Amino acid sequence: MKTYEPFHIKDLELKNRIVMPPMCMYSAPSSRVAPFHHLHYGARALGGVGLIIVEATAVLPEGRLSDNCLGLWEDEQIAGMAELTRHIHSLGAKIGVQLNHAGRKCGAAAETIYAPSAVNYSDDAKYKDPVEMDLDEIARVTEAFAAAAGRALQAGFDVVELHGAHGYLINQFLSPLSNTRRDGYGVNFEGRSRFLQEVARAVRTCWPEEKPLFLRISAEDYVEGGMTIGQMARIVDRVTKEVDVVHVSSGGVTPVPPPVYPGYQIPFAEQIKRECEVPTIAVGLITSLDMIEEALCNQRADLVALGRELLRNPFFPLNEARKRGIELPWPEQYRRAFF
Ligand SMILES: Cc1cc2nc3c(=O)[nH]c(=O)nc-3n(C[C@H](O)[C@H](O)[C@H](O)COP(=O)(O)O)c2cc1C
């Protein structure tokens, strides 16, 4: 089955096409790796996942979603991450990290929160009113993304994923709903995509050419006047020199929830793959091997991410293979599980 065929890009070789997407666990006291992360990611590595992408990890303290989100804004955060990558590698999986800045969706203790424009996410008191980023602040955040990618390299990650989705800072620049700037970082399509392009280029100076860089996007804002998949494909076109794989999600710029149903985002992954000629990851209510096979074999995506299914069922890859008579090596320690 295609699900269990290897996938190769740049210096990365995955043993199968199943990805654990980034999922915030809000369990990182002092924004550092804790024993929980070893158990949580280790369980999915043991269960046979090909690539684990560690949850949204902040490039600056005010870029966190909460006080208990992971961070890579200082060198002291490298050692814990390095232990985690060594551990996951020893269990036979590859590991990436999603780098993020929450912008106006910062929920951590921060005096000031920043966004492309002084437009708040919602009137919910949980979200402060953001301050519009000036050019110095834009440069500071761009450099923070690059420096965090350099730390990810030191920590031994196989993949860096830029979080350009779900209404966080990069996505806030892209969408006209959150970016009302009148300077070179707004106004039109070109201006709104500039921050993403500059971040991707800066990250590439610290993340070697031979290593794959992923970008997560929100294909649709689901709001009149917001981003659509057609526009997002043109944005992806602008970064395919830097970005190797596009992880296609949707929504999050406003509190309007996406209309969800099984496989609801697969057509977006398919369109980006076809129009931008870039490998994609499909994600979103994909819960069975048949759905994964359908997406892969019909050329709708190159990899498939299972979020909540893997939270419920860490051994999904090994168990599903076994049900279909595919012999995969189980962890040596569990050899007696079936006898
Ligand atoms: C608990 C939880 C935390 C999440 N945190 C993140 C995150 O840190 N970064 C991100 O891009 N998406 C995040 N997501 C979205 C998932 O990566 C995924 O796209 C979403 O759950 C849809 O896939 P699923 O239906 O397979 O769960 C999160 C989802 C869940 C359930």
The ligand as a Gaussian input file, in Angstrom:
#p B3LYP/6-31G(d) Opt

LIG

0 1
 C       -5.029000      19.462000      20.651000
 C       -4.722000      20.091000      19.310000
 C       -3.684000      21.012000      19.210000
 C       -3.347000      21.560000      17.975000
 N       -2.257000      22.390000      17.861000
 C       -1.804000      22.766000      16.638000
 C       -0.540000      23.399000      16.477000
 O        0.244000      23.553000      17.420000
 N       -0.196000      23.790000      15.221000
 C       -0.992000      23.563000      14.143000
 O       -0.627000      23.937000      13.019000
 N       -2.171000      22.910000      14.265000
 C       -2.574000      22.490000      15.468000
 N       -3.716000      21.736000      15.569000
 C       -4.434000      21.310000      14.343000
 C       -3.952000      19.910000      13.925000
 O       -2.591000      19.904000      13.534000
 C       -4.797000      19.364000      12.746000
 O       -4.592000      20.173000      11.623000
 C       -6.279000      19.322000      13.084000
 O       -6.506000      18.690000      14.343000
 C       -7.092000      18.595000      12.011000
 O       -6.633000      17.276000      11.838000
 P       -7.385000      16.000000      12.529000
 O       -8.825000      16.079000      12.099000
 O       -6.651000      14.817000      11.967000
 O       -7.241000      16.147000      14.002000
 C       -4.106000      21.219000      16.816000
 C       -5.173000      20.327000      16.952000
 C       -5.464000      19.741000      18.159000
 C       -6.586000      18.733000      18.245000

